[in-house]
Amino acid sequence: SIYPMVPGHEIVGKVAAVGTAVTKFKVGDIAAVGVMVDSCRTCKNCEKQMEQYCVEGMTGTYNGYERDKKTMTQGGYSSAIVTDERWVYHVSDKLDMAATAPLLCAGITTYSPLKYWKVTSGMKVGVIGLGGLGHMAVKLAKAMGAQVVLFTTSENKIQDGLKLGAKEVILSTNLKEMKTRASSLDL
């Protein structure tokens, strides 16, 4: 059978119940679940906490199957989600839940490579595009101390890029600007 599925992979809410083996959470805690809810946990990639590269395939939050290969995952638009605490993250009760949710997709997608490449003060980071991922990349790279150069096709996003922390914004549809400014950046 085919079921309609609405993706929901930026999940933030209150813990409604916990199992007897749960140690990280209690009822009422604010918690978050991202795009993954399980993996084989035993392959070489899972053992290195690189579950997104699980040899058997990671279990997605929505439109996938649990490890039993029968039960469909329902995502964040379902009435509730049940998962192992390994895949759940604490969220401060001082944060707005709706504003925190994007950290679970665009946030981690851009944070992960910045962390992997050990971005720090004095480095330059180029960000292409100021959309869901781009705005998070600019903010995170700036917070890590990098000099951020944003490339955008939209002239109306130049000021937004600067407000978010880009040191420079280059309009990539302007060939002259790309040749003169981008070639001198040493990215």
Phi, psi and chi 1 to 4 in degrees:
 res  aa     phi    psi   chi1   chi2   chi3   chi4
   1 SER       -  150.7  -58.7      -      -      -
   2 ILE  -108.3  127.4  -63.6  176.2      -      -
   3 TYR  -114.8  138.9  -62.1   98.5      -      -
   4 PRO   -68.6  141.2   22.2  -28.4      -      -
   5 MET  -133.8  129.6  179.1   63.3   58.3      -
   6 VAL  -102.4  120.5  178.2      -      -      -
   7 PRO   -61.8  140.0  -11.0   18.2      -      -
   8 GLY  -146.8   97.5      -      -      -      -
   9 HIS  -128.1   11.8   60.0  -72.9      -      -
  10 GLU  -124.1   80.5  -62.0  174.4  -26.1      -
  11 ILE  -106.0  122.2  -54.4  162.5      -      -
  12 VAL  -134.0  132.6  178.9      -      -      -
  13 GLY  -171.1 -173.1      -      -      -      -
  14 LYS   -95.6  139.9  -72.0 -172.4  178.5 -178.5
  15 VAL   -67.8  122.6  175.2      -      -      -
  16 ALA   -93.3  -29.0      -      -      -      -
  17 ALA  -159.6  156.1      -      -      -      -
  18 VAL  -133.7  149.7  -64.9      -      -      -
  19 GLY   -80.4  169.8      -      -      -      -
  20 THR   -66.9  -23.9   57.0      -      -      -
  21 ALA   -91.6   -3.5      -      -      -      -
  22 VAL   -72.1  130.8  173.2      -      -      -
  23 THR  -119.9  -20.0   60.5      -      -      -
  24 LYS   -88.7  -18.8  -72.3  173.8   39.2  179.3
  25 PHE  -133.9  157.3  -64.8   92.9      -      -
  26 LYS  -134.1  161.2   64.2 -176.9 -176.5  -42.5
  27 VAL   -55.9  133.9  172.3      -      -      -
  28 GLY    98.6  -18.6      -      -      -      -
  29 ASP   -61.3  148.8  -75.8   -9.3      -      -
  30 ILE   -87.0  128.2  -53.6  -65.0      -      -
  31 ALA  -136.5  161.4      -      -      -      -
  32 ALA  -135.9  146.8      -      -      -      -
  33 VAL  -130.8  133.5  177.5      -      -      -
  34 GLY   -94.8 -147.4      -      -      -      -
  35 VAL   -81.8  -11.9   75.0      -      -      -
  36 MET  -116.6  140.5  -66.5 -173.1  -62.8      -
  37 VAL  -126.8    0.3  -69.6      -      -      -
  38 ASP  -176.0  169.7 -148.2  -12.6      -      -
  39 SER  -159.9  179.3   69.5      -      -      -
  40 CYS   -67.4  -25.3   80.2      -      -      -
  41 ARG    69.5   -1.8  -55.6  179.9 -167.3 -157.2
  42 THR  -122.4  -15.4   58.7      -      -      -
  43 CYS   -71.5  171.8   72.0      -      -      -
  44 LYS   -59.8  -35.5   63.2 -178.3 -178.5  177.7
  45 ASN   -73.6  -43.1  -64.3  -31.4      -      -
  46 CYS   -62.6  -38.6  -71.9      -      -      -
  47 GLU   -65.3  -21.3  -73.2  179.3   -9.9      -
  48 LYS   -97.1   12.6  -66.3  177.9 -175.2  172.4
  49 GLN    58.9   37.0  -65.8 -174.1  -31.4      -
  50 MET  -116.0   51.9  -60.4  -70.7  -77.3      -
  51 GLU   -59.5  -24.8  -65.5   90.4  -11.6      -
  52 GLN   -63.2  -17.6   68.3  -88.9   30.5      -
  53 TYR  -108.0   24.1  -59.4  115.8      -      -
  54 CYS   -50.6  130.8  176.5      -      -      -
  55 VAL   -59.4  -36.9  172.4      -      -      -
  56 GLU   -83.4  -10.0  -69.4 -177.1   14.2      -
  57 GLY    98.0  131.4      -      -      -      -
  58 MET   -74.7  159.6   62.6   91.3  175.2      -
  59 THR   -95.5  117.1  -57.7      -      -      -
  60 GLY   -78.5  155.9      -      -      -      -
  61 THR   -62.6  -35.0  -55.6      -      -      -
  62 TYR  -136.3  154.2   65.9   92.3      -      -
  63 ASN    55.6   32.5 -153.1   25.4      -      -
  64 GLY  -133.2 -169.5      -      -      -      -
  65 TYR  -120.9  143.7  -70.5   95.1      -      -
  66 GLU   -61.5  175.7  -61.8  -75.5   -5.6      -
  67 ARG   -62.1  -20.8  -58.2  -44.5  -72.2  175.1
  68 ASP   -74.5   -7.5   65.8    7.2      -      -
  69 LYS    63.6   15.9  -54.5  -67.9 -176.5 -152.6
  70 LYS  -122.7  -39.0  -64.3  176.2 -170.6  169.9
  71 THR   -88.5  122.8  -52.0      -      -      -
  72 MET   -80.5  137.8 -171.2  163.1 -135.2      -
  73 THR   -78.9  139.6   56.6      -      -      -
  74 GLN  -104.2  -12.2  -62.1  -65.9  -46.4      -
  75 GLY    78.8 -176.8      -      -      -      -
  76 GLY   -78.6   -8.5      -      -      -      -
  77 TYR   -93.2    3.2  -69.6  106.9      -      -
  78 SER   -75.9  170.1   57.7      -      -      -
  79 SER   -72.1  -22.8   58.5      -      -      -
  80 ALA  -160.6  161.3      -      -      -      -
  81 ILE  -132.9  137.9 -174.0  165.8      -      -
  82 VAL  -119.5  126.4  178.0      -      -      -
  83 THR  -155.1  162.8 -171.5      -      -      -
  84 ASP   -64.9  144.5 -173.3  -70.9      -      -
  85 GLU   -59.8  -19.1   67.5 -177.2  -22.3      -
  86 ARG   -57.5  -28.4  161.4   69.2 -176.3   87.0
  87 TRP  -104.5   11.5  -53.1   97.5      -      -
  88 VAL  -117.1  142.3 -176.3      -      -      -
  89 TYR  -122.4  144.3  -55.4   92.8      -      -
  90 HIS   -72.9  143.8  -77.9  -82.4      -      -
  91 VAL  -128.1  133.1  175.3      -      -      -
  92 SER   -62.0  139.6  169.0      -      -      -
  93 ASP   -73.3   -3.9   59.6    3.5      -      -
  94 LYS   -84.2  -12.2  -66.3  177.0  176.8   67.0
  95 LEU   -93.7  148.2  -62.6  174.7      -      -
  96 ASP   -73.7  122.5  173.2   37.1      -      -
  97 MET   -59.1  -43.1  -74.4 -166.5  -90.5      -
  98 ALA   -65.3  -38.0      -      -      -      -
  99 ALA   -74.8  -23.4      -      -      -      -
 100 THR   -78.7  -31.1  -58.2      -      -      -
 101 ALA   -51.8  -42.6      -      -      -      -
 102 PRO   -61.2  -18.6  -26.1   35.7      -      -
 103 LEU   -64.2  -22.3  -65.9  173.9      -      -
 104 LEU   -80.8   -9.6  -61.7  158.4      -      -
 105 CYS  -128.2  -77.4 -174.7      -      -      -
 106 ALA   -60.4  -36.2      -      -      -      -
 107 GLY   -64.2  -52.8      -      -      -      -
 108 ILE   -73.2  -30.6 -166.1   60.1      -      -
 109 THR   -63.3  -35.8  -60.0      -      -      -
 110 THR   -92.5  -31.7   53.5      -      -      -
 111 TYR   -65.2  -41.5  175.2   80.9      -      -
 112 SER   -56.0  -51.9 -176.3      -      -      -
 113 PRO   -69.3  -32.9   19.0  -27.3      -      -
 114 LEU   -63.1  -42.1  -67.2  168.5      -      -
 115 LYS   -68.2  -43.7 -175.6   74.6  171.6  169.0
 116 TYR   -58.6  -42.6  178.6   84.4      -      -
 117 TRP   -86.8    7.6  -69.1  104.6      -      -
 118 LYS    53.5   50.8  -61.8  176.9  176.8   81.2
 119 VAL   -65.1  128.7  170.7      -      -      -
 120 THR  -142.1 -179.0   60.3      -      -      -
 121 SER   -56.4  139.2 -177.7      -      -      -
 122 GLY    93.5  -12.5      -      -      -      -
 123 MET   -89.1  157.4  -63.7  176.0   84.3      -
 124 LYS  -107.6  138.2  -73.9 -175.5 -178.0  178.3
 125 VAL  -128.7  126.5  172.0      -      -      -
 126 GLY   -96.0  133.4      -      -      -      -
 127 VAL  -120.5  125.9  174.9      -      -      -
 128 ILE  -103.1  111.7  -60.1  172.2      -      -
 129 GLY    93.7  138.8      -      -      -      -
 130 LEU  -117.1   72.1 -170.1   65.8      -      -
 131 GLY  -118.0 -146.8      -      -      -      -
 132 GLY   -56.2  -46.2      -      -      -      -
 133 LEU   -78.9  -43.1  -64.6  173.3      -      -
 134 GLY   -59.6  -43.0      -      -      -      -
 135 HIS   -66.0  -35.8   89.6  -80.6      -      -
 136 MET   -70.1  -39.7  -67.1  -60.1  -64.8      -
 137 ALA   -62.3  -42.8      -      -      -      -
 138 VAL   -61.4  -49.8  169.2      -      -      -
 139 LYS   -63.5  -44.2  -69.5  171.7   78.3  170.9
 140 LEU   -68.8  -45.4  -70.3  168.6      -      -
 141 ALA   -62.7  -40.3      -      -      -      -
 142 LYS   -62.1  -44.7  168.6   75.0  173.3  162.7
 143 ALA   -63.6  -27.4      -      -      -      -
 144 MET   -82.7   -3.0  -68.1  173.6  162.8      -
 145 GLY    98.9    1.0      -      -      -      -
 146 ALA   -76.2  155.4      -      -      -      -
 147 GLN   -87.0  116.6  177.8 -177.1  -26.4      -
 148 VAL  -101.3  130.5 -179.2      -      -      -
 149 VAL  -115.9  120.3  179.5      -      -      -
 150 LEU   -99.9  133.7  171.5   66.2      -      -
 151 PHE  -109.3  127.8  -65.5   85.0      -      -
 152 THR  -139.0  152.6 -178.1      -      -      -
 153 THR   -93.1   -7.9   59.7      -      -      -
 154 SER  -109.8  115.3  -55.9      -      -      -
 155 GLU   -60.5  -32.4 -163.5  167.4  -20.8      -
 156 ASN   -73.3   -3.7   63.4  -16.6      -      -
 157 LYS  -101.2    0.1  -69.3 -173.0  178.3  179.1
 158 ILE   -61.9  -51.3  -67.9  172.5      -      -
 159 GLN   -64.6  -37.8  -71.2  -54.6  -48.5      -
 160 ASP   -61.6  -43.2  -69.8  -22.8      -      -
 161 GLY   -60.8  -41.8      -      -      -      -
 162 LEU   -66.6  -41.2  -66.7  169.4      -      -
 163 LYS   -63.7  -34.1  -75.1  179.4 -169.3  172.1
 164 LEU   -76.5  -14.0  -71.7  169.9      -      -
 165 GLY   125.8    0.1      -      -      -      -
 166 ALA   -66.7  136.0      -      -      -      -
 167 LYS   -74.9  -36.9  176.7   95.1  171.0  155.3
 168 GLU  -138.1  150.7  -73.3 -173.3   68.4      -
 169 VAL  -129.5  127.6 -179.8      -      -      -
 170 ILE  -115.6  128.2  -64.0  174.7      -      -
 171 LEU   -80.1  107.2 -169.8   59.4      -      -
 172 SER   -73.4  -13.2   62.3      -      -      -
 173 THR   -84.4   -6.9   54.3      -      -      -
 174 ASN   -97.3  100.2 -178.3  -33.8      -      -
 175 LEU   -57.5  -41.4 -174.1   58.4      -      -
 176 LYS   -62.3  -46.0 -176.6  178.4  178.4 -176.2
 177 GLU   -62.6  -40.6 -173.4  172.1    0.6      -
 178 MET   -63.8  -41.3  -75.8  -67.9  -73.5      -
 179 LYS   -68.6  -42.1  -77.7 -176.6  177.4 -179.8
 180 THR   -84.7  -50.2   57.0      -      -      -
 181 ARG   -79.1  -46.6  -69.5 -179.8   64.6 -157.0
 182 ALA   -68.6  -34.6      -      -      -      -
 183 SER   -70.3  -21.1   64.3      -      -      -
 184 SER   -94.6    3.8   66.7      -      -      -
 185 LEU   -80.0  -25.5  -74.1  174.2      -      -
 186 ASP    58.0   48.6 -169.5   32.5      -      -
 187 LEU   -83.5      -  -75.3  174.3      -      -
